[in-house]
Amino acid sequence: MTTPATERVWHRLSPRMLLVHPVHEVLRQIPLLVGAVVLGSATGNPMWSVAALAITVGFGILRWFTTSFRIERDEVQLRTGVLQRKVISVPRNRIRSVQTDARLLHQLLGLTVLRVSTGQEAKHDTVFALDAVRAGEVPRLRSILLADSLTRADDTGEERTVPTGRVLARWSPSWLRYSPLSFTGLAMIVAALGVVYQAGLGAVLQHSRLAESGRDAAEKFGIVSSVAVAVAVVVALSVVLSVLRSLVTYGNLVLRRDADVLHLDHGLLRKREHTFDMRRLRGGTLRQPLLVRLLGGARLDAVMTGVAGGGEASLLLPPCPAGTAETVLAGLIEDADAVTGPVRGHGPAATRRRWTRALAVPAVTAIALVVSTFSVTIPLWAWIVLAVLALCSALLAADRARALGHRVDERWLVARAGSLELRRDCIATAGVIGWTVRQTFFQRRAGVATLVAATAAGVKHYRVIDVPADLAWSIAATASPWVAESQWARASQSVT
Amino acid sequence: MDLVDPANRPSRKAPLVWAIGAAIPWLILAAVQLVWFVIDRRLTSLHIAAAAATAVGIVVFVVVVPLWRYRVHRWEIGPKAVYTRSGWLIQERRIAPISRVQTVDTYRGPVDRLFGLANVTVTTASSAGAVRIVALDSDVADRVVARLTDIAAIGAEDAT
């Protein structure tokens, strides 16, 4: 490396951050500033508010002067902190992926946040993040940072290179049909209400004209219809919010493969780019929440070392047509059978266990109701609710029993389970670094076991639930030759 | 295909050590109940119920569980893999290849030290794959650690 970035000099972030830092600082210190304004108006001295604002802005500007980074031959360092100085060092050969992220303000100024992630889970204040550098510098920095772990020949340092490689998937408006069925909209409403009440605006709202007219309407039309209207409004709002969020977050999503690197770009307002190292791919997970599954959709997560298993970090495709997700995964792991091939069911014992578990709650409720008929009269609606509950439980049990299955060969372990969230985990057997066969008391009696494959990737443990006990070690031995070759392996007497 | 159980049991002192470890919190609870009884003698039935619950807890966790665990626990180190069996109500058999071992730790708690026992934890790159060999005699534990670090050649590769 002869680029200036590898010299032992400390670099500053982009000077444009002198504009961004104060704004972010003000946004972050809003409670303090509100307090200062209140204090100012209470004492009749507006200087309080001005002073607080000035200090906050000054603090933001100081942040730029106190933040610097350098890239050395074997590690990268970041110095931050105005009052508390902090140095974060990351060995370069530990860098697993580089992600970029640009909020609206960053985008307007042509800036990008660059995040370096290693295998370890970094806590909030130990994340190595360059906030922010000029967008044009990103390809150069990325290739320098990843030079040790990725041998890439492009990106020599001028302007951003034209995206190359094969496009695996591209967002289309039809994907929006899966988003109304998620709970993100509802979660956003709840979060917004929480913020409103936390800010002490709840009392203000209670006496506002809106609340008054609401109360009047409730008195006029009766409780039931008002509640129905309120529920309808919340549902409609949550659907709209879910669709909007999905559009803003995933609209323009492109998944691109460039030799050994997988690029995922998405976000309309907040642009994000994830770069995955394909050599660390250990499989993938297809997830189908019940409502998404009913519409024939699925989401795809990568199982990778150095990338957290759940949530945003591992997401490759948001809910999209199941065919698309399956094709992409089959292309990535180069084995269509592991993705779409039939799975082997787990037999009658496992099915029985699904039924007993699902029907336990309705059964106990029924017994309680029958017993209490001797002392009190049970209203009719209680029995109707019980019947509906029992029916739902039965459907759940049937679906879960049907979903349960596995598939194993020398290269891939596939485990399928679940109903409310059906998931199909495809795990590379080469990445499995330990097997556990776990049996609870009831599993021993039923002659089944849960097989857990430990890996360094994704959520770290992948379970094959309730396989017949005599099959558990056979699966492990098929997947990992070192189990079959171990001194403990014996051909079992029972026929499998 | 099946795997036969690993050959070695934990130390003979293991049930005793487990019993002592379990007895400490239960005896504290019993002492608290005694103090409560001395201070407040009303509600006799409640006192009897609490005492009975404590007695059952002591019998189960101080007598039954340690013996049960001793019957279940096994470990063995082969040329290529570590294999253990553990648990009581929920039983686990776990195998991990030694080539993927990252660290080998020993842990001695206060009670363990009193009786000369040690626990060995073999970690791999997966947080779900750590193999624990508990309640070994100290000299056995030392030999286990020496043997494992010998075979593993720790640090030679990434082990993920």
Interface residues (C-beta under 8 A of the other chain):
Chain A: G119 R280 T305 G431 I433 G434 W435 T436 V437 R438 Q439 T440 F441 R444 V452 A454 T455 A456 A457 K460 H461 D470 W473 S474 A476 A477 S480 W482 V483 A484 E485 S486 Q487 W488 A489 R490 A491 S492
Chain B: M1 D2 L3 V4 D5 P6 E76 G78 P79 K80 A81 Y83 L89 I90 Q91 E92 R93 R94 I95 A96 P97 R100 T124 A125 S126 S127 A128 G129 V131 A159 T160
